[in-house]
């Protein structure tokens, strides 16, 4: 994404299988006024996490729990497992719900099959949204990042060369570019299960072998591709037809993948209305 930056890169291999990642996104504002129903429907972990925190954070916790219920059938804490750094995983035997069946394997003839495993999941929340990523047969990470810019973070995280390429954040293009680069990096670190616990600058191998898809979420809920490098610094930059970018969404996966993104507001509200 950024010339000269240490950005995650996927392995190049003609024999690599291809998988599918589905991301469901929920506006947390849709949950306002439904907090008691949310608490009764999510796994206890998320109900407890929503207690004693600011209202916005509580809605994010409820949103994550409801997406896991709607898309992966999670209703109990026993349906989840947790990595050493807190990365959630589906416990054995829990399968994605309708519309999230595993993609067919594409191993060459005679090649050994892939062992059955719980689907990989990733969760992120920011900018008034929660995202849940599901992958049938590989680890996955996802990150939502609101549009912004931080020159200090750009230099510290991406290095001086990439920071110069990102500019000073004075244009919309530069702010979108920074946010997309940050979302891609964090999605990868989440996918590894380590987050920022290890300094990826000292362990660049953490970023190798990951494949990425990044989108810009516009204020009407539609998705757009990130700008090309040459467009990012243009002051009159208007790549989205006048619509304002609300956030960047990035997904990282161990395998090359096709990405499907959908909004889950109506589905979740239906669960709240039905109480199941």
C-alpha positions in Angstrom: 0.0 0.0 0.0 2.8 2.4 0.8 6.0 2.5 -1.1 8.9 1.8 1.2 6.8 0.8 4.2 7.0 -2.6 5.8 3.4 -3.6 4.9 2.1 -7.2 5.2 2.6 -9.2 2.0 1.0 -12.5 0.9 3.0 -15.4 -0.3 3.2 -16.0 -4.0 2.5 -19.7 -4.8 0.7 -21.2 -7.7 -0.6 -24.1 -5.6 -2.1 -21.8 -2.9 -5.8 -22.5 -2.2 -8.3 -19.7 -2.4 -11.0 -19.2 0.3 -13.8 -16.8 1.1 -14.1 -14.2 3.9 -17.5 -12.8 4.8 -17.7 -9.6 6.8 -20.9 -8.4 8.5 -21.1 -4.8 9.7 -23.5 -3.4 12.2 -24.2 0.3 13.1 -24.2 0.5 16.9 -26.7 3.3 16.8 -29.3 0.7 15.7 -29.0 -0.9 19.2 -29.8 2.3 21.2 -32.9 1.7 23.4 -32.6 -2.1 23.1 -29.9 -2.6 25.7 -31.9 -4.9 28.0 -32.8 -7.2 25.1 -29.2 -7.1 23.9 -28.0 -8.2 27.3 -30.3 -11.2 27.4 -29.4 -12.4 23.9 -25.6 -12.2 23.7 -23.1 -14.6 25.3 -22.5 -13.7 28.9 -18.9 -12.5 28.1 -20.3 -9.6 26.1 -23.1 -8.8 28.5 -20.6 -8.5 31.3 -18.2 -6.5 29.1 -21.0 -4.0 28.5 -21.5 -3.3 32.2 -19.9 -0.2 33.8 -18.5 1.2 30.6 -19.4 4.3 28.6 -22.7 3.9 26.6 -20.9 3.9 23.2 -18.5 1.1 24.3 -21.4 -0.9 25.7 -23.2 -0.8 22.4 -20.0 -2.0 20.7 -19.8 -5.0 23.1 -23.5 -5.8 22.5 -23.0 -5.4 18.8 -20.1 -7.9 18.7 -22.1 -10.4 20.7 -25.2 -10.0 18.5 -23.1 -10.4 15.3 -21.6 -13.6 16.7 -25.1 -14.9 17.5 -26.6 -13.9 14.1 -23.7 -15.1 11.9 -22.0 -17.8 13.9 -24.6 -19.2 16.3 -22.7 -18.1 19.4 -25.1 -17.9 22.4 -22.8 -19.2 25.3 -19.3 -18.4 26.5 -18.5 -22.1 25.9 -19.0 -21.4 22.1 -15.9 -19.2 22.2 -12.2 -19.7 22.9 -9.7 -17.0 23.5 -6.1 -16.7 22.4 -3.3 -15.7 24.8 -3.6 -12.1 23.7 -7.4 -12.1 23.7 -8.1 -13.0 20.1 -11.6 -14.7 19.9 -12.1 -18.0 18.2 -15.0 -20.3 17.7 -14.9 -23.4 19.8 -14.9 -26.8 18.1 -18.4 -27.8 16.8 -19.7 -24.2 16.3 -20.3 -23.5 12.7 -21.3 -20.3 10.9 -25.0 -19.8 10.3 -27.0 -19.6 7.2 -25.2 -17.9 4.3 -21.8 -18.6 5.7 -21.1 -22.2 4.6 -17.4 -23.2 3.9 -16.1 -22.5 0.5 -15.3 -25.7 -1.5 -11.6 -26.7 -1.4 -9.6 -26.2 -4.5 -6.6 -28.5 -3.8 -5.0 -30.0 -6.9 -5.9 -33.6 -7.8 -4.2 -36.0 -5.5 -3.3 -33.4 -3.0 -4.2 -34.1 0.6 -7.4 -32.5 1.9 -7.5 -29.8 4.5 -8.3 -30.9 8.0 -11.7 -29.8 9.4 -11.3 -26.8 11.8 -13.6 -24.2 13.4 -14.0 -21.2 11.1 -11.6 -18.3 11.8 -13.1 -15.1 13.1 -12.1 -11.5 13.7 -13.9 -8.6 15.4 -13.4 -4.9 15.3 -15.3 -1.8 16.3 -14.8 1.9 15.5 -16.6 4.9 14.0 -20.0 3.8 15.4 -19.7 0.3 13.7 -18.8 -3.2 14.6 -17.5 -5.7 12.1 -17.3 -9.5 12.3 -15.2 -11.5 9.8 -15.7 -15.2 9.2 -13.4 -17.5 7.2 -14.1 -21.2 6.9 -10.6 -22.6 6.8 -8.0 -20.0 7.8 -7.1 -17.4 10.4 -8.5 -14.0 9.7 -8.2 -10.5 11.1 -10.3 -7.4 10.5 -10.0 -3.8 11.4 -12.3 -0.7 11.2 -10.5 2.7 11.4 -12.2 6.0 11.3 -10.7 8.5 8.9 -8.0 10.5 10.5 -4.2 11.3 10.6 -1.4 11.2 13.1 2.0 12.2 11.9 3.7 10.9 15.0 2.2 7.4 14.5 3.0 7.5 10.8 6.7 8.0 11.5 6.8 5.6 14.4 4.8 2.8 12.9 5.5 3.0 9.1 8.9 4.6 9.1 10.2 8.0 7.8 10.0 7.0 4.1 6.4 6.0 4.3 5.5 8.9 6.5 6.8 11.3 3.8 4.7 9.5 1.2 1.6 9.9 3.5 2.2 13.7 3.6 1.0 15.9 6.5 -2.6 14.9 6.5 -3.8 18.2 5.1 -5.7 16.6 2.2 -8.6 14.1 2.3 -6.5 11.7 0.2 -3.7 11.7 2.7 -6.1 11.1 5.6 -7.8 8.2 3.8 -4.4 6.7 2.8 -3.1 6.8 6.4 -6.4 5.3 7.7 -6.3 2.5 5.2 -2.6 1.7 5.9 -3.3 1.6 9.6 -6.4 -0.6 9.2 -4.4 -3.1 7.0 -1.6 -3.3 9.5 -3.8 -3.7 12.5 -6.0 -6.3 10.7 -2.8 -8.4 10.1 -1.6 -8.1 13.7 -5.0 -9.1 14.9 -5.0 -12.1 12.6 -1.7 -13.3 14.0 -3.3 -13.2 17.5 -0.4 -11.1 18.8 -1.6 -7.6 18.2 1.0 -5.1 19.3 2.4 -7.4 22.0 5.4 -7.9 19.8 7.1 -5.1 18.0 6.5 -6.0 14.4 9.4 -3.6 13.4 11.8 -6.0 15.3 9.9 -9.1 14.1 8.9 -8.2 10.5 8.3 -11.9 9.8 5.0 -11.5 11.7 3.7 -9.6 8.7 4.7 -12.1 6.0 2.3 -14.6 4.4 -0.9 -12.5 4.8 -3.3 -11.5 2.0 -5.4 -8.3 2.2 -8.5 -6.6 1.0 -9.3 -3.0 2.0 -12.4 -0.9 1.4 -13.5 2.6 2.2 -16.9 2.9 3.9 -18.8 5.9 2.7 -21.3 7.8 4.7 -24.3 6.3 2.8 -23.1 2.8 3.7 -21.7 1.9 0.3 -18.1 0.6 -0.2 -15.4 2.0 -2.4 -11.9 0.9 -3.3 -9.1 2.9 -1.7 -7.4 5.5 -3.9 -4.5 4.7 -6.1 -1.2 6.0 -4.8 -1.0 8.8 -7.2 -4.3 10.2 -6.2 -3.8 10.4 -2.4 -2.1 13.8 -2.2 -4.3 15.7 -4.7 -6.0 18.6 -2.9 -9.1 18.5 -5.1 -9.4 14.7 -4.7 -13.0 13.6 -5.2 -12.9 9.9 -5.9 -16.2 9.0 -4.2 -18.7 11.1 -6.1 -18.9 13.7 -3.4 -19.8 11.2 -0.7 -17.7 11.5 2.5 -15.6 8.5 3.6 -16.6 7.4 7.1 -14.1 4.7 7.9 -11.7 2.2 6.4 -12.3 -1.5 6.5 -9.5 -4.0 6.1 -9.3 -7.7 6.2 -6.2 -9.9 6.4 -6.2 -13.7 5.8 -3.7 -16.5 5.7 -5.0 -17.5 2.3 -5.8 -15.5 -0.8 -9.5 -14.9 -0.6 -12.7 -13.4 -2.1 -14.3 -10.8 0.1 -18.1 -10.4 0.7 -19.3 -7.5 2.9 -22.8 -6.9 4.0 -24.7 -4.8 6.5 -26.4 -6.7 9.4 -28.6 -4.0 10.9 -31.9 -5.5 9.7 -30.9 -9.0 10.7 -29.8 -8.0 14.2 -32.9 -5.9 14.7 -35.0 -8.9 13.7 -33.3 -11.0 16.4 -34.0 -8.3 18.9 -37.6 -8.0 17.9 -38.1 -11.8 18.0 -36.1 -12.3 21.2 -34.2 -15.3 19.6 
